[in-house]
Amino acid sequence: MPVAVLADSTAYLPRALADELGVRVVPLYVVLAGRSGREGEDVSSEDVAKALSTRGQRVSTSRPTPGDFVAAYRAALDGGADRIVSVHLSAELSGTWDAARVAASQVGEHIVSVVDSRSAAMGTGFAVLEAARAAAGGADGDTVRRIAVDAAARTRTLFVVDTLEHLRRGGRIGSAAAVLGSALAVKPVLHVVDGRVVPLEKVRTSARALAHLVQHVVEHAGEREVRLAVHHLAAAERADRLVAELRARVPRLRELHVSELGAAIGAHVGPGAVGVVVSTGPEPAEPPAGDAGESAG
């Protein structure tokens, strides 16, 4: 039975791979400067970075509606799918998973399986890609769901922000941690644990924060084969330096995807943010012909 794999826009999947594997993407909504639009379609990363850099401007986000998901699920079924696996960012960070779950109850929970990745960005994206590759290889719905859950659990997401204020405003980190970080003028290294953003350590400069970020990735990777994703918002030079360091220091790097964060997560981390997602573990199913295995964009 054909299995369709869906994601929300915060997975920030490499577009070519998503298209090749037939992954359907449901966008979140972003509100800025008095207008609301869909992430990646109506509102760009550049729009959000510019708004956040303008004094007095605020950016907020909202989940897709259950109706958005129902429409996507029905389109997948109309396209020939018999089962759907819908993989989303952490329910601790967004109501997206809940909206997908409501939609699944309307379409049929025996047809749609909704997965909470307990992560974000390519922490979700790697799970989506492994699930989609398995589906393309003929795996059944239960197997595809299990692969998505397992793949998400094998990722680690770490990032550095210029300020914790954007995370505090959006309720993604505790006020006490944000105030302390601002008062001490530290550059925090953060990570996602059990679906929540928590501080990992605090250092005094951006350069040292990036060095510590690389060191954590190197230690986590060890001698294992890994796939990495580097994300940034309005920080292309920092991302390039990070990529060069990782290529030099991670011995068994199989894939590296580079992308600018979209509007929905960018609104919460702010300009200057850079991050790395590490995916370890078993080999994914062989991708369809034409998957180059490495992308940048």
N, C-alpha and C positions, 0 to 999 in steps of 0.2 A: 504494500500500500504506500503510495507517495506521501511523504511527510514534508510539510512546509515549515520553515523556521522563520520566526519574526523577531525583531528587536525594536527598541526605541532609539531615538536619534542620539542619545547620550553614549551609545556604545562607540561612536566615532570610528566605524569600520572603514577600512580602505575601500573606496567606492568600487574600484575594479573587481575586487574579490567579492564584495557583496552582490554585485550584479552577476558575476560569473556563477556564484553559488545559488542565485535566486533568492537571496534574503530580502524580505520585505521590511521596510523601516517605517515606524510610526513616529512622527515628530512631536516633541514637546512644544509648548508655547512660551514665548518670551515677550515681556512688556517693557517698553522703554519709550521715552519721549512722547508719551500719550498714545502710543500705538501698540497693538499686539500682533504678533506674527508667528509663523511656524519656524522652528529652529532649522537652519540650513536651507530653507526655501525662501522665507520672507525676511529673516533676520540673520545677519552674518556674524562671524567672530569679530570682524572689524567694527561692525556697528556697536557691539557690546563693549569692546575695548575703548572705543572713542567715548561712549556714554559714561563709562566708569571713570574715565580720565577727566571728565568735565565736572567742575564743582557744582554740587546741587542736583545733579542728575542721578536718578535711581534706576536700577534694573531689577525686575522680578521675573519669576518663572512660574509656570503652572503645568500640571500634568496633561496628557491627552485625555479626552473624555472617553467614557466607556463606548460611546457611539463611534468614536474614531477607531477603536479596536474592533468593534463589531463589523464595521465596514471593511477593515483590513482582513479579518478572519473570513468573512464571506467571499471576498475577492480571491483569497487563497483557495477556498473550497471550490469556487466557480472555475478556478484555473486548473483543477484536477486533483488537489490534495485530498486525502482521506483523514489525515491527522495533522495537527498543528502543535508546534512547540514554540512558546512565546517567552523570550528571555529578556529580563529587564534589570535596570539598576536597582541598588539596594532599597528595600522598602523602608529602611531607616532614614533614607535621604530624600525620598520622593513618594508621592501617592501614585506613581505610574503603575507599579505592580498591582496595587489595589484596583485601579481602573481596569487593568487587563483581566484581573480575576472576576470582576463584575461582568465584563463582556463575555468571558468564557462561560459563566453561568447562564447567559442568555443564548449563546450559540450551542452549548452542550459541553459539560466538563468531561465527558467521555471522548470528545473530539479535540478539545483544546487543553493542553497542559501549560500552566503558567509557572515560570521558574524565577525565583528571586536570586539574582546572582550574588547578593551580599557584597557587591562591589560597584564600580562605576568605570566609565570610559572603557578602555580596552581590557580592563578587568572583567567587564561584561563581554566585550567584543571577542576576546579569545574563546570564551565559552560558546558564543554564537557561531564562530567560525568552525570550531570542532564539531558542534552539533550539525551544522549545515553540511560539512564534509561527510559526516556519517550518513546523513539523510541522502546525499547524492550517491553514496555507495550502496544504498538499498536498505539501511537499517530501519527497523520498525519504530513506531512512536515512543514506546516505553524505553527502548534502547537510546534513542536520540535524546530524550529527556534526561536519562541517567548520565549520559556523556556530558551534557551541558552542566548539570549540577557538579559532577566531578571536576570538570575543567575549570569552572569558576572557583572551586575550592583550592585549586592548585595555582592560583594567581596571587601575586602580592603587588599592591599599589602604593607607591611612595611619591611624595611631591613636596615642593618648596614654594612658598608664596611670599610676596613682598610685604604683605600685611594680613593679619587675621581678621581685619574689620569686615571684609565682605562675607567671610564665613560666619561671623557673629551675627551680622544683620539678617542673613538667611536662615539662622537657627541651626547651622550645620556644625557648630562647635560651641562649647560652653562660654558664656560671657566672662567668667573668671579667667579662663585660659587666654582669651583674646585680650583682655585688659592687661594681664600680666605681661604678655608678649609685647604689647605696644609700649608699656611703661619701661620695659628693659631694653627696648629697641633691638630685640633679637630677631633672627631670621629662623623661623621654625621649620624643621623637617617633620612632615606629617605622614601618616599612613592610614589605611582603611582596615579596621579590625572589627570583625563581626558586623560588618555593614555600616559602621560609624567612622567618622573622621576623628582621629585622636592624635595628639602630639607624640612624636617619637623622641625627639631631642631638640634642643635649642642651641644655636651657635650665633656668633656675633656679626658675621659678615655674609654677604651673598656668595662670595667665592668659597668660603668654608662650608656653607650649606650645600652647595653643589658638589663639593669634594666628598662630603659625608654621604650625600645621596648616592654617588657612584660607589662608594665603599660598601654601603648597605646592599646594593644590587650585586656587586661582585661576591660578597660573602654569601648572599642567598643563593646565587647561581652555583657557586662552587665549581665542581667539575662536571655538572650535569648539562645536558643539552637544553638550551632555553630559547624562548621567543620573547622579544622585547618590543614594547611600544613606547615611544617618547612623545609626550604631549606638551604643548605650551600655549600661552595666550600672549600675543604681541611681544614675544621674546625669542625670535628666530635665531639670533646669534647665540643666546644661551643654549638653546636646543641643539644647535650645530656643535657647540663645544662638548655638550653632554654626549651626543652621538659619537664623536671622535674618541672620547674617553672610553665609552662602553665598547666600541669596536676593538680598541687596543687592549682592554683588560678583561673582557669576558671571553674565555677560551673556546667555548662551544656554542657560539651564537648561530642559530639556524635562520631566524627571521628577525628583521627589524623594520617596524612601521613607524613613520614619523608623521604627525599631523598636528594642526592647530586645534585647540579645544573649541568646541562649538559654543553657541550662545548660552545654552542652559547651564552647563557646568562653569563656563567662563564667568558668568555673572556672579558665581559664588567664590571663585578663587582670585579673580581680579587680574589685571595686566601684570606681566612679569612672572607669572606662575609657570613652573616647569615640573614635569613629573615623569615617572617611569613605571610601566607595568611589566612585571616579570611573570612569564608563564612557563612552568616546568612540568615534567611528567611524560606520560607515554606518547608515542607517536600518534598523530591524528590519522584518520583514514586518508588514503591517497586522494588528492584533489582532482577535479576534472582536468583534462588535458588543457594546457595553456596557463596554468597557475605557476607564475615564475618563482613564488616562494619568498620574494623580498620586494618591498615597495617603499617608496618615499613620496610624501605629498601632503 
